[in-house]
Amino acid sequence: MSRQTAGPERRSFLTYMNAGLASLAAAALGSTAEAQTKPAPPAARWEPARHDKDDWLDQLPGKHRVVFDTTNAEGFGEALAFASNFMRVNRTDYGLQNSDLVVVIVVRHRSTPFAYNDAMWAKYGAAIATRSKVEDPRSKAAPTVNMFNSAEYGELLSNRGTTLDSVLKQGIQLAVCSSATRAIAGGIAGKGGDTAAVEKELIANLLGNSRMVPAGIVAVNRAQERGYSLVRS
C-alpha cells in the first residue's frame, strides 16, 4: 500500500497551527519576563503607635519643637545654655514669641536630681551627689543647693550662669525620669528604708514646669516620633 502525500490544505493548516503555538509561547515568555522585571508595589509607610501617656507632647502649643536629652550634670548645664540661646535667637532674629516655641529638656540618669528644688539638695545632697557623681566646684563637697538654679557659679558650671528659673520662666519644660527618681529614692532610703515615701517627697519638690514621665529614654523617643528635633547634650 503506497504512503499518501499530505495535500496543500493540510500543510497550510499545520503551518498555521505551528505559527499560533509559537505566538502563544512567545506571549507566555513575554508575560513571565514582564512579571519578573515589574517593580513591587511600595510598602505602606510606617507610622509610630500613639499612647495616651505621651499626648502631653502634642498639647504644648508652638510652631517649632526641640527636645534636649541630658544624662549628667555637664550635659544638663549645656542644655540650659543652648535652650536659652534657642529661645533668644528665635525672638531676636525670627520675630517669634516664646509661645511659638516648644522646648523640652529630658532629665534622666545622673541629671535627674537637677529637677529637684534646693530643699531636697539641702536635705539629701550627699546621697544625691554620690549617685550623680557631682560636686560643688567651690567647696569640692556635695552640693547643698541645686547649683544650676544659682547665678553665683558663673563659668564654673557648664550653664555659664543661665539658671533654671530663667529658662523655666520662658516656658521651657522639664521631663523627669520616674525610673531614675525611684532609684535615687532607694539610695536615699537605704536598706530597710521607706523608698516610696522618699520618692513621693522628691516628686512633691520638683521645680516648676516639671513633669514626671515613665522613663526619660522613652520620652526622648516619643518626642522624636511627634516631630521634635533632638539635641543631645
ROVONU-282927 format. One record per residue (C-alpha): z, x, y. Coordinates in Angstrom, 1 decimal. Example, Ala and Ser with C-alpha at 12.3 -4.5 7.8 and 13.67 -1.06 7.14 Angstrom:
<up: 7.8	east: 12.3	north: -4.5>
<up: 7.1	east: 13.7	north: -1.1>
***
This chain:
<up: 0.0	east: 0.0	north: 0.0>
<up: -1.0	east: 1.6	north: 3.4>
<up: 1.5	east: 2.0	north: 6.3>
<up: 0.8	east: -0.3	north: 9.2>
<up: 0.5	east: 1.4	north: 12.6>
<up: 2.5	east: -0.3	north: 15.5>
<up: 0.4	east: -2.2	north: 17.9>
<up: 0.3	east: -1.7	north: 21.7>
<up: 2.7	east: -4.7	north: 22.2>
<up: 5.3	east: -3.2	north: 20.0>
<up: 5.0	east: 0.3	north: 21.7>
<up: 5.3	east: -1.4	north: 25.1>
<up: 8.4	east: -3.3	north: 24.1>
<up: 10.1	east: -0.1	north: 22.7>
<up: 9.3	east: 1.8	north: 25.8>
<up: 10.8	east: -1.0	north: 27.9>
<up: 13.9	east: -1.1	north: 25.8>
<up: 14.4	east: 2.7	north: 26.0>
<up: 14.0	east: 2.7	north: 29.7>
<up: 16.5	east: -0.1	north: 30.0>
<up: 19.1	east: 1.7	north: 27.9>
<up: 18.6	east: 4.9	north: 29.9>
<up: 19.2	east: 3.0	north: 33.1>
<up: 22.4	east: 1.4	north: 31.7>
<up: 23.6	east: 4.8	north: 30.6>
<up: 22.9	east: 6.4	north: 34.0>
<up: 24.7	east: 3.5	north: 35.8>
<up: 27.7	east: 3.9	north: 33.5>
<up: 27.8	east: 7.6	north: 34.2>
<up: 27.5	east: 7.0	north: 37.9>
<up: 30.3	east: 4.5	north: 37.9>
<up: 32.6	east: 6.9	north: 36.0>
<up: 31.8	east: 9.7	north: 38.4>
<up: 32.4	east: 7.4	north: 41.4>
<up: 35.7	east: 6.3	north: 39.9>
<up: 36.8	east: 9.9	north: 39.4>
<up: 35.9	east: 11.0	north: 43.0>
<up: 37.1	east: 7.9	north: 44.8>
<up: 40.4	east: 8.7	north: 46.7>
<up: 43.5	east: 7.0	north: 45.6>
<up: 44.9	east: 4.3	north: 47.9>
<up: 47.5	east: 5.7	north: 50.3>
<up: 51.1	east: 5.3	north: 49.2>
<up: 53.4	east: 2.9	north: 51.0>
<up: 55.2	east: 4.5	north: 54.0>
<up: 58.8	east: 5.5	north: 53.1>
<up: 61.4	east: 3.7	north: 55.2>
<up: 65.1	east: 4.5	north: 55.1>
<up: 67.6	east: 1.9	north: 53.9>
<up: 69.8	east: 0.4	north: 56.6>
<up: 73.6	east: -0.2	north: 56.3>
<up: 75.9	east: -2.2	north: 58.5>
<up: 78.3	east: 0.7	north: 58.9>
<up: 75.6	east: 2.6	north: 60.8>
<up: 74.4	east: -0.2	north: 63.1>
<up: 76.6	east: 1.2	north: 66.0>
<up: 74.0	east: 3.9	north: 66.4>
<up: 71.5	east: 1.2	north: 67.5>
<up: 73.9	east: -0.7	north: 69.6>
<up: 74.2	east: 2.2	north: 72.1>
<up: 71.6	east: 1.4	north: 74.9>
<up: 69.3	east: 4.2	north: 76.1>
<up: 65.7	east: 5.5	north: 76.4>
<up: 66.4	east: 8.9	north: 74.8>
<up: 68.7	east: 9.7	north: 71.8>
<up: 70.2	east: 13.0	north: 70.7>
<up: 72.9	east: 13.9	north: 68.2>
<up: 74.8	east: 17.2	north: 68.1>
<up: 76.1	east: 18.4	north: 64.7>
<up: 79.2	east: 20.6	north: 65.0>
<up: 81.3	east: 22.2	north: 62.3>
<up: 83.6	east: 24.7	north: 64.1>
<up: 85.2	east: 25.4	north: 67.4>
<up: 82.5	east: 27.6	north: 68.8>
<up: 79.8	east: 25.1	north: 68.0>
<up: 81.8	east: 22.3	north: 69.4>
<up: 82.2	east: 24.0	north: 72.7>
<up: 78.5	east: 24.8	north: 72.9>
<up: 77.7	east: 21.1	north: 72.1>
<up: 79.8	east: 20.1	north: 75.1>
<up: 77.9	east: 22.5	north: 77.4>
<up: 74.5	east: 21.5	north: 76.0>
<up: 75.2	east: 17.8	north: 76.2>
<up: 76.4	east: 18.1	north: 79.8>
<up: 73.2	east: 20.0	north: 80.6>
<up: 71.1	east: 17.4	north: 78.9>
<up: 72.6	east: 14.6	north: 80.9>
<up: 72.3	east: 16.6	north: 84.2>
<up: 68.7	east: 17.6	north: 83.9>
<up: 67.6	east: 14.1	north: 82.9>
<up: 69.3	east: 12.8	north: 86.1>
<up: 68.0	east: 15.5	north: 88.5>
<up: 64.5	east: 16.2	north: 87.1>
<up: 63.6	east: 12.8	north: 85.5>
<up: 65.4	east: 10.4	north: 87.7>
<up: 67.2	east: 8.8	north: 84.8>
<up: 70.7	east: 7.4	north: 84.7>
<up: 73.5	east: 8.2	north: 82.2>
<up: 73.0	east: 4.7	north: 80.8>
<up: 69.4	east: 5.7	north: 79.9>
<up: 70.7	east: 8.4	north: 77.5>
<up: 72.5	east: 8.2	north: 74.2>
<up: 74.3	east: 11.4	north: 73.2>
<up: 76.5	east: 11.5	north: 70.1>
<up: 78.5	east: 14.6	north: 69.1>
<up: 79.4	east: 14.6	north: 65.5>
<up: 82.7	east: 16.5	north: 64.8>
<up: 83.2	east: 17.4	north: 61.2>
<up: 84.7	east: 20.1	north: 59.0>
<up: 86.5	east: 22.6	north: 61.3>
<up: 85.5	east: 20.9	north: 64.6>
<up: 87.1	east: 17.6	north: 63.7>
<up: 90.5	east: 18.2	north: 65.4>
<up: 89.0	east: 18.6	north: 68.8>
<up: 88.6	east: 14.8	north: 68.9>
<up: 92.4	east: 14.6	north: 68.9>
<up: 94.4	east: 14.5	north: 72.2>
<up: 96.9	east: 17.0	north: 73.5>
<up: 99.8	east: 15.2	north: 71.9>
<up: 98.5	east: 15.9	north: 68.4>
<up: 97.9	east: 19.5	north: 69.2>
<up: 101.3	east: 19.9	north: 70.6>
<up: 102.8	east: 18.4	north: 67.5>
<up: 100.6	east: 19.7	north: 64.8>
<up: 98.8	east: 22.7	north: 66.4>
<up: 100.0	east: 25.3	north: 63.9>
<up: 98.8	east: 23.3	north: 60.9>
<up: 95.5	east: 22.3	north: 62.6>
<up: 94.8	east: 25.9	north: 63.7>
<up: 95.3	east: 27.2	north: 60.2>
<up: 92.8	east: 24.8	north: 58.8>
<up: 90.3	east: 25.1	north: 61.6>
<up: 90.6	east: 28.9	north: 61.8>
<up: 91.1	east: 28.8	north: 65.6>
<up: 93.5	east: 30.5	north: 68.0>
<up: 94.3	east: 30.3	north: 71.7>
<up: 92.3	east: 33.2	north: 73.3>
<up: 95.0	east: 33.7	north: 75.9>
<up: 98.1	east: 33.6	north: 73.7>
<up: 96.5	east: 34.7	north: 70.4>
<up: 98.6	east: 32.0	north: 68.8>
<up: 98.0	east: 28.5	north: 67.6>
<up: 96.8	east: 26.2	north: 70.4>
<up: 99.3	east: 23.6	north: 71.7>
<up: 96.7	east: 21.7	north: 73.6>
<up: 93.1	east: 20.6	north: 73.0>
<up: 91.6	east: 23.7	north: 74.6>
<up: 88.2	east: 22.1	north: 75.1>
<up: 89.8	east: 19.5	north: 77.4>
<up: 91.1	east: 22.1	north: 79.8>
<up: 89.1	east: 23.9	north: 82.5>
<up: 91.6	east: 26.8	north: 82.6>
<up: 89.9	east: 28.7	north: 79.8>
<up: 86.6	east: 29.2	north: 81.6>
<up: 84.4	east: 31.9	north: 79.9>
<up: 87.0	east: 32.4	north: 77.2>
<up: 85.6	east: 29.4	north: 75.3>
<up: 82.1	east: 28.5	north: 74.3>
<up: 82.1	east: 25.4	north: 76.5>
<up: 82.5	east: 27.6	north: 79.6>
<up: 84.7	east: 25.1	north: 81.4>
<up: 82.8	east: 21.9	north: 80.5>
<up: 85.7	east: 19.7	north: 79.5>
<up: 85.7	east: 16.9	north: 77.0>
<up: 86.8	east: 14.4	north: 79.7>
<up: 83.9	east: 15.4	north: 81.9>
<up: 81.3	east: 14.6	north: 79.2>
<up: 83.1	east: 11.5	north: 77.9>
<up: 83.0	east: 10.0	north: 81.4>
<up: 79.2	east: 10.3	north: 81.3>
<up: 79.1	east: 8.1	north: 78.2>
<up: 78.8	east: 10.7	north: 75.5>
<up: 80.2	east: 9.6	north: 72.1>
<up: 82.2	east: 11.4	north: 69.5>
<up: 81.6	east: 10.6	north: 65.8>
<up: 84.7	east: 11.8	north: 64.0>
<up: 84.7	east: 12.6	north: 60.3>
<up: 87.1	east: 10.4	north: 58.3>
<up: 86.9	east: 12.7	north: 55.3>
<up: 88.0	east: 15.8	north: 57.3>
<up: 90.7	east: 13.8	north: 59.1>
<up: 92.1	east: 12.7	north: 55.8>
<up: 92.1	east: 16.4	north: 54.6>
<up: 93.8	east: 17.5	north: 57.8>
<up: 96.4	east: 14.8	north: 57.5>
<up: 97.1	east: 16.0	north: 53.9>
<up: 97.6	east: 19.6	north: 55.1>
<up: 100.0	east: 18.5	north: 57.8>
<up: 102.0	east: 16.2	north: 55.5>
<up: 102.2	east: 18.9	north: 52.8>
<up: 103.2	east: 18.3	north: 49.2>
<up: 105.1	east: 15.0	north: 48.9>
<up: 104.5	east: 14.1	north: 52.5>
<up: 103.1	east: 10.8	north: 53.8>
<up: 99.4	east: 11.7	north: 54.3>
<up: 98.4	east: 8.1	north: 55.1>
<up: 101.0	east: 7.9	north: 57.9>
<up: 99.8	east: 11.2	north: 59.5>
<up: 96.2	east: 10.1	north: 59.1>
<up: 97.0	east: 6.8	north: 60.9>
<up: 98.7	east: 8.8	north: 63.7>
<up: 95.8	east: 11.1	north: 64.2>
<up: 93.3	east: 8.2	north: 64.4>
<up: 95.6	east: 6.5	north: 66.9>
<up: 95.4	east: 9.6	north: 69.1>
<up: 91.7	east: 10.1	north: 69.3>
<up: 90.1	east: 10.8	north: 72.7>
<up: 88.2	east: 8.1	north: 74.5>
<up: 84.7	east: 7.3	north: 73.3>
<up: 85.6	east: 8.5	north: 69.8>
<up: 84.6	east: 6.6	north: 66.7>
<up: 85.6	east: 7.2	north: 63.1>
<up: 82.7	east: 7.5	north: 60.7>
<up: 82.9	east: 7.7	north: 56.9>
<up: 81.7	east: 11.3	north: 56.9>
<up: 80.3	east: 13.5	north: 59.6>
<up: 77.4	east: 14.7	north: 57.5>
<up: 76.4	east: 11.1	north: 56.7>
<up: 76.5	east: 10.3	north: 60.4>
<up: 74.1	east: 13.2	north: 61.1>
<up: 71.7	east: 11.9	north: 58.5>
<up: 71.9	east: 8.2	north: 59.7>
<up: 71.3	east: 9.2	north: 63.3>
<up: 68.1	east: 11.0	north: 62.5>
<up: 66.9	east: 8.1	north: 60.4>
<up: 67.4	east: 5.9	north: 63.5>
<up: 65.4	east: 8.1	north: 65.9>
<up: 67.9	east: 10.6	north: 67.2>
<up: 66.8	east: 14.1	north: 67.8>
<up: 69.1	east: 16.7	north: 66.1>
<up: 70.7	east: 19.7	north: 67.8>
<up: 72.7	east: 22.0	north: 65.6>
<up: 75.3	east: 24.0	north: 67.4>
***
